[in-house]
Amino acid sequence: MADPHCVALLRRYGTELQFLVNHIGHFFLINQLVHLVRNGSGRIVLVASRASITDVPPQGIMFDNLNGHRSYKPLQFFGQSKLAVALYAKELLHRLRARRIAVNSLHPGATRGTGLYRNFAMSKRMAILAAQLFAKSTSQGAATQVFLAGSPQVAGITGEYWSNGQIVSGNPLLSDRDLSMSITTFVLAIVTPAEAAKVEGTRELMPVPSEAHAIREDA
Ligand SMILES: NC(=O)c1ccc[n+]([C@@H]2O[C@H](COP(=O)([O-])OP(=O)(O)OC[C@H]3O[C@@H](n4cnc5c(N)ncnc54)[C@H](OP(=O)(O)O)[C@@H]3O)[C@@H](O)[C@H]2O)c1
């Protein structure tokens, strides 16, 4: 993931880096691979974060500020990117329903021993190190996504947001279908849909983009 505490606003292709890495990258990957997912029993698991609930702007997604040119709060942009991930899980649920593919998103829990904090300033790292005494081990942090990807216990369960191996309430905005459709359409306009449309089976992911490619322009 991109660093939720990087102080400077970083962009690639005109898009704020956390949104690009955390959401657009995975969105693109799923589009490229979804034709390989088995109808009827396939599963897609998206790793979001509790920040999708606790650290998002009031409107959820700042469509007019995805490159941070109006304002930039690193943690809020992290939360926004993770809300976009969880919204995409909801949207995929609808778009892949006919293929009976299960789509869920999750919060892995605060987990130590990963590279998540590698770019933090030393002062912040000390505080994180103390907090990590209470964090999950890496295998514990991977447990919910492994459970969702492989366990027969969750066969057929779809469209949920999970934490600690259980269905929990995600951000209330996850039930806003207009929002999940809007962000999907918007990102499709960014990730060269003509390229992705060549992949068989992705047609249901490819509505004609109606938004301009505004955020592709470097601001
Ligand atoms: N650890 C936690 O407490 C925690 C809490 C909530 C959610 N999560 C989520 O769990 C997932 C795994 O995180 P993690 O803790 O295992 O973090 P991690 O060790 O940093 O792994 C994240 C992955 O993202 C890649 N990455 C980071 N910055 C990138 C960039 N600018 N461009 C391309 N790739 C980039 C890294 O690739 P390289 O190693 O090749 O750089 C790495 O494979 C993430 O989605 C994270 O948001 C973690």
The ligand as an SDF file (V2000), in Angstrom:
LIG
                    3D

 48 52  0  0  0  0  0  0  0  0999 V2000
   -0.5270   -3.6450    8.2450 N   0  0  0  0  0  0  0  0  0  0  0  0
   -1.6340   -3.1000    8.7290 C   0  0  0  0  0  0  0  0  0  0  0  0
   -1.7360   -2.7530    9.9400 O   0  0  0  0  0  0  0  0  0  0  0  0
   -2.8290   -2.8860    7.8320 C   0  0  0  0  0  0  0  0  0  0  0  0
   -4.0110   -2.3230    8.3790 C   0  0  0  0  0  0  0  0  0  0  0  0
   -5.0910   -2.1270    7.5530 C   0  0  0  0  0  0  0  0  0  0  0  0
   -5.0360   -2.4810    6.2190 C   0  0  0  0  0  0  0  0  0  0  0  0
   -3.8720   -3.0200    5.7050 N   0  0  0  0  0  0  0  0  0  0  0  0
   -3.8490   -3.3600    4.2790 C   0  0  0  0  0  0  0  0  0  0  0  0
   -3.2960   -4.6560    4.0860 O   0  0  0  0  0  0  0  0  0  0  0  0
   -2.6550   -4.7040    2.7890 C   0  0  0  0  0  0  0  0  0  0  0  0
   -1.2530   -5.2400    2.9400 C   0  0  0  0  0  0  0  0  0  0  0  0
   -0.5150   -4.2520    3.6460 O   0  0  0  0  0  0  0  0  0  0  0  0
    0.8370   -4.5870    4.4230 P   0  0  0  0  0  0  0  0  0  0  0  0
    0.6650   -4.1340    5.8250 O   0  0  0  0  0  0  0  0  0  0  0  0
    1.2170   -6.0100    4.1540 O   0  0  0  0  0  0  0  0  0  0  0  0
    1.8030   -3.5520    3.7340 O   0  0  0  0  0  0  0  0  0  0  0  0
    3.1380   -3.7490    2.8750 P   0  0  0  0  0  0  0  0  0  0  0  0
    4.0270   -4.7410    3.5400 O   0  0  0  0  0  0  0  0  0  0  0  0
    3.6400   -2.3680    2.6820 O   0  0  0  0  0  0  0  0  0  0  0  0
    2.6490   -4.3610    1.5140 O   0  0  0  0  0  0  0  0  0  0  0  0
    1.9880   -3.5690    0.5820 C   0  0  0  0  0  0  0  0  0  0  0  0
    2.3100   -3.9470   -0.8470 C   0  0  0  0  0  0  0  0  0  0  0  0
    2.0650   -2.7400   -1.6280 O   0  0  0  0  0  0  0  0  0  0  0  0
    3.1610   -2.5010   -2.4770 C   0  0  0  0  0  0  0  0  0  0  0  0
    3.3740   -1.0520   -2.6180 N   0  0  0  0  0  0  0  0  0  0  0  0
    3.5530   -0.1390   -1.6560 C   0  0  0  0  0  0  0  0  0  0  0  0
    3.7320    1.0910   -2.1830 N   0  0  0  0  0  0  0  0  0  0  0  0
    3.6810    0.9250   -3.5260 C   0  0  0  0  0  0  0  0  0  0  0  0
    3.7910    1.8020   -4.6260 C   0  0  0  0  0  0  0  0  0  0  0  0
    3.9940    3.1300   -4.4590 N   0  0  0  0  0  0  0  0  0  0  0  0
    3.6710    1.3020   -5.8670 N   0  0  0  0  0  0  0  0  0  0  0  0
    3.4480   -0.0270   -6.0450 C   0  0  0  0  0  0  0  0  0  0  0  0
    3.3280   -0.9050   -5.0450 N   0  0  0  0  0  0  0  0  0  0  0  0
    3.4450   -0.4390   -3.7960 C   0  0  0  0  0  0  0  0  0  0  0  0
    4.3380   -3.1530   -1.8150 C   0  0  0  0  0  0  0  0  0  0  0  0
    5.2420   -3.5650   -2.8270 O   0  0  0  0  0  0  0  0  0  0  0  0
    6.8230   -3.6210   -2.5790 P   0  0  0  0  0  0  0  0  0  0  0  0
    7.0620   -4.3700   -1.3250 O   0  0  0  0  0  0  0  0  0  0  0  0
    7.3490   -4.2610   -3.8160 O   0  0  0  0  0  0  0  0  0  0  0  0
    7.2410   -2.1810   -2.4600 O   0  0  0  0  0  0  0  0  0  0  0  0
    3.7430   -4.3500   -1.0760 C   0  0  0  0  0  0  0  0  0  0  0  0
    3.7290   -5.4940   -1.9130 O   0  0  0  0  0  0  0  0  0  0  0  0
   -2.7100   -3.2680    2.2310 C   0  0  0  0  0  0  0  0  0  0  0  0
   -3.7850   -3.1780    1.3520 O   0  0  0  0  0  0  0  0  0  0  0  0
   -2.9660   -2.4210    3.4820 C   0  0  0  0  0  0  0  0  0  0  0  0
   -3.6100   -1.2060    3.1980 O   0  0  0  0  0  0  0  0  0  0  0  0
   -2.7720   -3.2170    6.4810 C   0  0  0  0  0  0  0  0  0  0  0  0
  1  2  1  0
  2  3  2  0
  2  4  1  0
  4  5  1  0
  4 48  2  0
  5  6  2  0
  6  7  1  0
  7  8  2  0
  8  9  1  0
  8 48  1  0
  9 10  1  0
  9 46  1  0
 10 11  1  0
 11 12  1  0
 11 44  1  0
 12 13  1  0
 13 14  1  0
 14 15  2  0
 14 16  1  0
 14 17  1  0
 17 18  1  0
 18 19  2  0
 18 20  1  0
 18 21  1  0
 21 22  1  0
 22 23  1  0
 23 24  1  0
 23 42  1  0
 24 25  1  0
 25 26  1  0
 25 36  1  0
 26 27  1  0
 26 35  1  0
 27 28  2  0
 28 29  1  0
 29 30  1  0
 29 35  2  0
 30 31  1  0
 30 32  2  0
 32 33  1  0
 33 34  2  0
 34 35  1  0
 36 37  1  0
 36 42  1  0
 37 38  1  0
 38 39  2  0
 38 40  1  0
 38 41  1  0
 42 43  1  0
 44 45  1  0
 44 46  1  0
 46 47  1  0
M  CHG  2   8   1  16  -1
M  END
$$$$
